[in-house]
């Protein structure tokens, strides 16, 4: 991961991307997603397969505890393996979030039909992708999946 520090000198922003269990359950989809990522000039720095326990999902989504969708979200994220990726580009956070589109796939289909959530998302909870929303959250979230990244 020392290359991550070097990479940050030339591409100043990184973000966490998650390809959630429904995407990874279909072997044909991750390669399509990788192709879409590369087409938007986002570099896949590293990636790994993840299979969470309820505890791990609960810790990652702790900010949502008490909300109506929390248990459904944790159940979804523990339903099968998923991929965690570090993406880099000068505007990685904005670029990845633009590529995945709105949180709600139905709204994405209406308003941004070419986004990944419009194409592959199922519901507001089972929306197929995660993207960090700021530099601070990107670093914190990346540490969960890649603890030696920094």
N, C-alpha and C positions, 0 to 999 in steps of 0.2 A: 504493500500500500504506500510505500514511500513515493511512488509515482503520482499519487494523488496530490501531494504537496507540490510536486513539480508541475503537475497539470494546472493547479490553481494559479500558477504564475502566468500561464498563457490563456486559460479559459477561466475567468475569475468567479464563475458561479457553478455550484453543483446543487443537485436536488435528489431527493429520494423518489424513486418510482416503484410502485408495487403493481404487479400484474396479479390480480386476486384469483382465488381458487377456481372460479368459473372459467376464466381465461385459460388457466393451466390444465384444466380437465380436458380440454380439447387440444390435442397435440399439434393441430394445424395452426392454431392461433398465435402462440408466442413468436414463431418466425415472422408472421405477418406484422405483429406489433413491432418487432425489432426493425423490420424494413421501414415502417412508418416513422420510427424514431430517427433512423439514419437519414431518411428523406427530409427531415426537418433540421438537419445538421446538428443533432444532439449526439454526443459521443457516449456510448455505453462504456463507462470506466471499469466497472466490475459488476458482477451479479452473482446471486446464489439462490438456491432453492431453500424454502422455509416450510416447516410444518409446525404450527403453533399449538401450544396447550391453551386451555381456557385462561389460565393465569397470565400467560404471556400476552394474549389478545387483550385481556382486561387491563393490563398495565399500559399497553400502547394506547388504548382508547379510553384511558382513565378520565380524560376531560369530558367525555360524554356520559359518564356514569350518572344514573338517575334520569337520563332522557329515555323516552319511550322506545327508541330503537337500539339502545345499548346492548341488550342481551341478544337481540337478533343479529346485530353486527358482529359481536364476538362469536356467535355460533357459525355465522357465515365464514368468518376468517379462520375458523378451526375445522372447517368441513373438508379440507384437503390441502395439498401443497400449493404454494404460490411462489412467485419470484420477487426478490428485492433487487433493485438496481440502483447504482449511482450513475446519474446522467450529468454531463458537463457541456456547457456552452457559455458564451458571454451573457446570455439571458435564460439560463436553464430553467429556472422556476417558472417564469412567464411562458416560455416556449412549451414546456411539458404540459402545463395547465391548459394552455390554448389547444394543444393536440388532444388532450383527453376530453375537454369540454365541460359543460355544466354537470353538477353533481347528479341531477335527476335525468336519467336517460330519456324519458318521455319528452321533457323540455328540450333536451339536446336534439332529439329527432326533429322537433319543430323549428328550433331557432338556429341550431348549428349541426346540420345533418351529416357533415363530413368528419365530425370528431369521433374519437374512439368510443366514447360512451354512447353516442348515438348509434354507432354501428354494432357495438357488442354488449352494452350495459343492459341489465335486466330490470332492476327496480332502483329506487332511491338508496336502499341499503346494499343491494347487490349490484353496485355500479361499476364493477370490474377493475377499477384503477384507483390508485392513490397518488397524489402529488403534494409535496410540501408547499406551504403557502408563504414562507418567508425564509430568509437566510438563517435566522436563529432556529426555526423549527426544522429546516433541512439538516443542519448540523446535529441537532438533538436526535432526530429520527434516524439519521444515518448511523449514529453511534449504537443504536439498538441492534441494527443488523450487521454492522461492520465496526465492531468496537475498537479495532486498531487503525481505523482510517485516519485519525488525526494524532 
